[in-house]
Amino acid sequence: MENFNGINRFLETSDFFYTIAVAMDSTYSYVSPNYDRNFAFQRGTLLGKDFFVTLHPDDIKICAEVGQQCFSDPSRLFPATLRKHDGQGGYVVTQWEMQACFDRDNQPAGIFCIGYNITEFVEVQHRLDKASSQLDEIGFIQSHKVRKPLANILALSDLLSENSSSSEQAEFLKLLRQSAGELDQVIREISGKSA
């Protein structure tokens, strides 16, 4: 636990990182000021409270699984993404790294955790995924739904120009074919960029 005290002192005034320790009885044995500022919500401090009071109920299982991993390999840090109450009925998304800690007699003392808020990152990623999906749909529409009628127009203009009786009609068909060809090229370029 002494190793973690230095980290706690170093990050004590951080506005970005949270440091906490959860004792073997599932209560907070250490809570950084930034963690309390963000998750205590006028309850004073979370120190001594059950760790799960800040969590989305479905994420308690994640903590249990990661905790087991920490004690199975105490030399490693293990990641966890957890949702925490935002104090307004919603949740923020946090990213954590956790490691088992031991007392002076080398007995398990709990889990040390360092984390930060990734809500904005997750929201941006969600918007990018949605935009990517929309681009895929646009690409599909362009390459399959728009190109088919355009191909039909091109083929019909070829047939009409072969059977054209007047030079004026042939000129109109030539312009129609040229415009359809230009549109076909634009669609190919757009489809290539969205693929």
C-alpha positions in Angstrom: 0.0 0.0 0.0 3.0 2.3 0.6 3.7 2.4 -3.2 0.3 3.8 -3.8 0.6 6.5 -1.2 3.1 8.3 -3.4 0.8 8.1 -6.4 -2.0 9.5 -4.3 0.0 12.4 -3.1 1.2 13.1 -6.7 -2.4 13.1 -8.0 -4.1 14.5 -5.0 -4.8 17.9 -6.7 -5.5 16.4 -10.2 -8.6 17.6 -12.0 -8.4 14.8 -14.5 -7.5 11.6 -12.6 -9.2 9.8 -9.7 -7.4 7.5 -7.3 -9.3 5.2 -5.0 -8.6 2.1 -3.0 -11.2 -0.4 -2.1 -10.6 -2.5 1.0 -11.3 -6.2 1.3 -14.7 -5.4 2.9 -15.7 -3.6 -0.3 -15.5 -0.1 1.2 -13.4 2.8 0.1 -10.2 2.9 2.1 -8.9 5.9 0.1 -10.7 8.4 -2.0 -8.9 11.3 -3.8 -10.4 14.8 -3.5 -11.3 14.8 -7.3 -13.2 11.5 -6.9 -15.2 12.9 -4.0 -15.8 16.2 -6.0 -17.2 14.2 -8.9 -19.1 11.4 -7.2 -19.9 12.1 -3.5 -22.8 14.6 -4.4 -23.1 16.5 -1.2 -22.6 13.4 0.9 -19.3 14.6 2.3 -16.8 11.9 1.5 -17.2 8.4 0.1 -14.4 7.2 2.4 -15.7 4.2 4.3 -18.8 3.8 2.1 -19.4 0.7 -0.1 -17.6 1.1 -3.4 -20.7 0.2 -5.4 -22.7 3.3 -4.3 -21.2 5.2 -7.3 -21.7 2.5 -9.9 -24.2 1.5 -12.4 -25.7 -1.7 -11.0 -24.6 -3.8 -14.1 -21.0 -2.7 -13.6 -20.6 -4.2 -10.1 -20.0 -7.6 -11.8 -17.2 -6.1 -13.9 -15.5 -4.9 -10.7 -15.8 -8.4 -9.2 -14.3 -10.0 -12.3 -11.4 -7.5 -12.5 -10.8 -7.8 -8.8 -10.3 -11.5 -9.2 -7.9 -10.9 -12.0 -5.9 -8.4 -9.9 -5.4 -11.0 -7.1 -4.6 -13.8 -9.6 -1.7 -11.7 -11.0 -0.8 -8.9 -8.5 2.1 -7.6 -10.7 -0.3 -6.4 -13.5 -2.7 -3.6 -14.0 -6.1 -4.6 -15.3 -8.4 -2.3 -17.2 -12.1 -1.7 -16.6 -14.6 0.7 -18.2 -17.3 1.6 -15.6 -20.3 3.9 -15.5 -20.6 6.1 -12.5 -23.6 8.1 -11.3 -23.4 11.7 -12.5 -25.7 13.1 -9.7 -28.4 14.1 -12.2 -30.0 10.7 -12.9 -27.5 9.7 -15.6 -24.0 8.3 -15.8 -20.5 9.2 -16.9 -18.2 6.7 -18.4 -14.9 6.2 -16.7 -11.8 4.2 -17.6 -9.8 2.5 -14.8 -6.7 0.6 -14.3 -6.7 -1.6 -11.1 -4.1 -3.5 -9.2 -4.1 -5.6 -6.1 -2.5 -4.2 -3.0 -1.1 -5.9 0.1 -0.4 -5.0 3.6 3.0 -5.2 5.4 2.5 -8.9 6.1 1.8 -9.5 2.4 -1.9 -10.1 3.1 -4.4 -8.9 0.6 -5.5 -5.3 1.5 -7.7 -4.4 -1.4 -7.6 -2.9 -4.9 -5.9 0.3 -5.9 -7.5 2.1 -8.9 -6.6 5.1 -11.0 -9.2 6.4 -13.5 -10.5 9.2 -15.5 -13.7 10.4 -17.3 -14.0 9.2 -20.9 -17.6 10.2 -21.4 -16.8 12.7 -24.1 -14.6 10.3 -25.9 -17.3 7.6 -25.9 -19.9 10.1 -27.2 -17.6 11.2 -30.0 -16.9 7.6 -30.9 -20.6 6.8 -30.9 -21.2 9.8 -33.3 -18.3 8.7 -35.5 -19.7 5.1 -35.7 -23.1 6.5 -36.6 -21.6 8.7 -39.3 -19.6 5.8 -40.6 -22.8 3.7 -40.8 -24.6 6.5 -42.6 -21.7 6.8 -45.1 -21.9 3.1 -45.7 -25.6 3.4 -46.4 -25.1 6.3 -48.7 -22.4 4.4 -50.5 -24.7 1.4 -50.9 -27.5 3.6 -52.3 -25.1 5.3 -54.7 -23.5 2.1 -56.0 -26.7 0.0 -56.2 -29.9 2.1 -56.2 -28.7 5.1 -58.2 -26.4 3.4 -60.6 -29.1 0.9 -61.9 -31.4 3.5 -63.3 -28.5 5.5 -64.6 -27.2 2.5 -66.4 -30.6 2.0 -67.9 -30.7 5.6 -69.1 -27.2 5.1 -70.7 -28.3 1.9 -72.4 -31.6 3.5 -73.7 -29.7 6.5 -75.0 -27.4 4.1 -76.9 -30.4 2.3 -78.4 -32.1 5.6 -79.4 -29.0 7.0 -81.0 -28.6 3.9 -83.1 -32.2 4.2 -84.3 -32.3 8.0 -84.5 -33.8 9.4 -87.7 -33.0 13.1 -87.5 -29.7 14.9 -86.9 -31.4 17.1 -84.3 -32.6 14.1 -82.4 -29.1 12.5 -82.6 -27.6 15.7 -81.1 -30.1 15.6 -78.2 -29.3 12.0 -77.6 -25.5 12.8 -77.7 -26.0 15.5 -75.0 -28.2 13.1 -73.0 -25.5 10.4 -73.2 -22.7 12.9 -72.3 -24.7 14.2 -69.2 -25.5 10.6 -68.1 -21.8 9.6 -68.5 -20.7 12.6 -66.4 -23.3 11.8 -63.7 -22.0 8.2 -63.8 -18.5 9.3 -63.2 -19.5 11.6 -60.3 -21.3 8.6 -58.7 -18.2 6.4 -59.2 -16.0 9.0 -57.5 -18.4 9.4 -54.5 -18.8 5.7 -54.2 -15.0 5.3 -54.2 -14.6 7.8 -51.4 -17.4 6.3 -49.2 -16.2 2.7 -49.6 
